[in-house]
Amino acid sequence: QQQVKQSPQSLIVQKGGISIINCAYENTAFDYFPWYQQFPGKGPALLIAIRPDVSEKKEGRFTISFNKSAKQFSLHIMDSQPGDSATYFCAARANTGNQFYFGTGTSLTVIP
Amino acid sequence: NAGVTQTPKFQVLKTGQSMTLQCAQDMNHNSMYWYRQDPGMGLRLIYYSASEGTTDKGEVPNGYNVSRLNKREFSLRLESAAPSQTSVYFCASSLTSGTSSEQYFGPGTRLTVT
């Protein structure tokens, strides 16, 4: 059973456009929601993370929107660039332990 | 500061062979993890170690064993490899205390079992 559901599986965006990736969860014990970026042949790297006490967090062109009541969170990439082409994973960690649960990933392609 | 290192980078095994994947971190992190990554499946947790001397099963532990050798090192062993264990394996570490939970990943080991 997938603890964190991620969509879409793949996304193609024009340069300068907005990329939006969505994730949903059911476990109300989750208290930390990171997003990871992975380039081919590399390990995932933390991009941005949020805790449920805030509804939005912005770092440069990357923004997480968090809706606690709907148990959903999303990553917005503004002014998408070809260099943003990568696979993005959302994840969640419960406050009761150290396990991280990952979404299935979104392959983003930004067309010049 | 090398972060998280993994060896080997690539490995080909025959069914039934055994091997150990090595992982080390130099960030003084307390928690360490082993994941496998398969197409369309995301990252699935195999085992993790919240602190030196403790290990716990994750989502997909069958066919694997782990050893937290010390605070720096966390190894993953396949006793009798099967083709279903063909995957990319990632080790990660984190300093899980208070509000800090950031995970750092190694470069991965690409394992093929024939």
Boltz contact constraints between the chains, C-beta under 6 A:
constraints:
  - contact:
      token1: [A, 32]
      token2: [B, 101]
      max_distance: 6.0
  - contact:
      token1: [A, 43]
      token2: [B, 90]
      max_distance: 6.0
  - contact:
      token1: [A, 43]
      token2: [B, 105]
      max_distance: 6.0
  - contact:
      token1: [A, 43]
      token2: [B, 106]
      max_distance: 6.0
  - contact:
      token1: [A, 43]
      token2: [B, 107]
      max_distance: 6.0
  - contact:
      token1: [A, 43]
      token2: [B, 108]
      max_distance: 6.0
  - contact:
      token1: [A, 44]
      token2: [B, 105]
      max_distance: 6.0
  - contact:
      token1: [A, 46]
      token2: [B, 102]
      max_distance: 6.0
  - contact:
      token1: [A, 93]
      token2: [B, 101]
      max_distance: 6.0
  - contact:
      token1: [A, 98]
      token2: [B, 31]
      max_distance: 6.0
  - contact:
      token1: [A, 98]
      token2: [B, 48]
      max_distance: 6.0
  - contact:
      token1: [A, 98]
      token2: [B, 50]
      max_distance: 6.0
  - contact:
      token1: [A, 98]
      token2: [B, 96]
      max_distance: 6.0
  - contact:
      token1: [A, 102]
      token2: [B, 42]
      max_distance: 6.0
  - contact:
      token1: [A, 102]
      token2: [B, 43]
      max_distance: 6.0
  - contact:
      token1: [A, 103]
      token2: [B, 42]
      max_distance: 6.0
  - contact:
      token1: [A, 104]
      token2: [B, 42]
      max_distance: 6.0
  - contact:
      token1: [A, 105]
      token2: [B, 42]
      max_distance: 6.0
